[in-house]
Amino acid sequence: MSNLSKLARKPQEVKISGVKLTIQPLGMSDMDMFEKGSDEMTNEETVKLVKELIKKSVVGSTEEEINNLSMEYMLELQEAIMKINNVDEDKVKEKRKVLEEIKAEQDGQAA
């Protein structure tokens, strides 16, 4: 193995609403998740991307857990994942805005 492995990011623990989660940083093999820019994505594609992002990042997470995750915590978790992966702060704000719009739509449909 070369010295390149020394540059790999290590998993980090974060607390979301008092719950400790281990976040696995994304690698080069995960770059295909970001083929489209967020301005090109539909709300459905954005939700799918966020679910995939959580599945790849949160060690041991299941499809059922992700589907039952409150939107409030999904936003917080997504921000933690993006921060761990050194994603530009403006992109984090952009994603939050899109997810908040989706949440507002869902809240409006539930009423």
N, C-alpha and C positions, 0 to 999 in steps of 0.2 A: 504494500500500500504506500502511496506517495504522501508527501506532506500536505497535499490538498485536503485530506480528511481533517486536518487540524483547523480548517476554515469553516467546517460545517457548524451550523448553529445548534446549540443544545436546547432541549426542552426546558420550558420555564413554568413555574407555578404562578397562577394568578388567583385572586379572590373575586368572585362575582357574588354580590349579596351574601357575603359570609361563607360561600362554598368554594373550597379549594379545587382548582382544576389544573391539570398539567397540559400545557399547550405545546404542541410539536411544531416548530417552525417549518414553513414550506420550503421545498427544494426546487431544483431545476425541473424535475419530473412533473411538478405541479403547475408549471407555467401555462400549459394548455387551457387551464381554467379561466385564464384572463385573455382569451383570444379577442373578445369584443371590448370596446371601451364602454363604460357605464352609460354614456349618452346614447349608445346604440342598442342597449338592452331593454327588453320589455320588462314589466314588473315581474311576470312569471319567470323570466330568465334570471332576474336578479335574486329572487327567492331561491331558485334552484342553485345558483352560484353560492349563496350564503350557506345553504344547507350542506353543500359539498365542502365548502371551506371549513365549516365546523366539524364535519365528519373526519376530514383529513388532519385537522389540527388538534382536536380534543381527544386525547388518548383514551380509548375504551368506549367512546360514545356510540350509541346505537341509533338506528333510524327512528325508532319509537321515541326515544328521549328527545331527539332533535325535533321531531314533529310536534311534540307536546311542550316544547320550550316556549315560555311566554315571550312575546315580542319585545317586551321591556328588557329582558335579559339577553335576548338575541342581539339587540343593538349594542349592549354593553360588551357582550362576548366578542362580537365582530370587531369592535374597536380595539379590544385587548389583542386579538389575533393580528390585526393589521399593525398595531404598534410593535409587537414582538417581531414582526417581519419587516420592520423599518419602512412601512408604506408611508408615503408622503401625507402629511397632516391634511392637506386640502382634499386628497382622495378619500380620507377617512370621513371628513365632513360631507363630501359629496354622497358617499354611500349611506351615511346616516340620514341625509335628507330623503333619499329614495326610499329607504326602509320606513321612515316616518310617514311618508305619503302612503305607502302600502298599508301600514298600520291604521292610518286614518280612514282609508277605504274600507278595511275590514271592520273597524269599529262602527262605521256608518251603515254597513250591511247588517251588522248584528242588532242594531237599534230598531 
